[in-house]
Amino acid sequence: MSTEFQDAHLTEVKPLVEKEEAITRLLPDFDVQEQDVETVHGSVHVTMCGTPRGNRPAILTYHDIGLNHKTCFNPLFNFEDMQEITQHFAVCHVDAPGQQDGAPSFQAGYVYPSMDQLAEMLPGILKQFGLKTVIGMGTGAGAYILTRFALNHAEMVEGLVLINVNPCAEGWMDWAATKISGWTNALPDMVISHLFGKEEIHSNHDLIHTYRQHIINDMNQNNLHLFVNSYNSRRDLEIERPVPGINVVTLQCPVLLVVGDSSPAVDAVVECNSKLDPTRTTLLKMADCGGLPQVSQPAKLAEAFKYFVQGMGYIPSASMTRLMRSRTASGSSVTSLEGQRSRSHTGEGTRSRSHTGEGTRSRSHTGDGARNRSHTDTRIELTPNSASNAEQSSPKSMEVSC
């Protein structure tokens, strides 16, 4: 199956519910089951939306610290364009232990699972719901957990969408900064600074207020503290970019890395990208976007996710009815000093692209030059992720800017 990233104009791109409602309320279009599933490392709260299909994976989500599946993913899955995806896939939302709404405090002496143990809970969840394989979508701590799960159980994971993933253990300077800030700042402030960039904190007061109130009023503070400590104690994933003839630890499935250009996780995501197989990995950098792309830019993320699963052989292009693609000569290819070149992208077939060694690139935008980006007018561009020169023949992962 072949597809191209081109000029995409999203029509009627607006959430189906108001912002405050979208954060916590899931649209009632699904058969929803909520269960506390017993696993090898304790009980975990799981919400299954839709009916699993034996011939395709389910979407498995895992949230970041300070969030649960509702506040992390409802704004995306409630978005109208995502309905084209959820009609093809069941969605399995996992809440880390004690992070769901109304969760009781753990008993005294309870030892919270490590990040590795949280990953080892997932096979039991898949077994409980009869899921053979999944496409994982995780943010922050959840992205780390899903990556560990995919490294340990590659046969269960067909693809990964990793938002704000950090594959590295917390360095000693980060550890010291966390300890010092813990003495001077309340837990909600620490979590907010993890989730959002400084610019976003200072400019988007409504969004920050909404999530701060959620952390204070809806999250069990003791349980949240345990989850934060577990994430801060994570091990390095020790993944390496594959080298011919050398066995390394790496992800075997297609990966879409996602980060906002003002997210505090930009450097970590770029580093993760440098360690993954470039023939299986795409880095999506969202312009004018902060720490939670699925909340602030659901249209762009929904579009990228559609292309991602289509490249895996799911969702035929005929069903992508809400995307009106501009198929102009300048939109379907970009010229460069080297001319047109082709490469495959997560099994989608070939797609023309270009790259120059000097970083100078000419783009024609259907006759009117540079155009303004907005949430309702999206251009997805394919550009080389590597800064190496044009004569290098080694494969390069793709960077998508939108």
URVEN-V643625 format. One record per helix or strand of 2 or more residues. SS is the DSSP state (@ for helix, = for strand). FROM is the first residue (numbers start at 1). TO is the last residue. If there is no record, write none. Layout:
<<SS:FROM:TO> <SS:FROM:TO>>
//
This chain:
<<=:7:10> <@:19:24> <=:32:39> <=:42:49> <=:58:62> <@:69:77> <@:80:86> <=:91:95> <@:115:120> <@:122:128> <=:134:139> <@:141:152> <@:154:156> <=:157:163> <@:172:184> <@:187:195> <@:198:203> <@:205:217> <@:221:232> <=:254:260> <@:266:274> <=:281:286> <@:293:296> <@:298:311> <@:317:319> <=:323:326> <@:329:332> <=:341:344> <=:350:353> <=:377:379> <=:381:384> <=:398:401>>
//
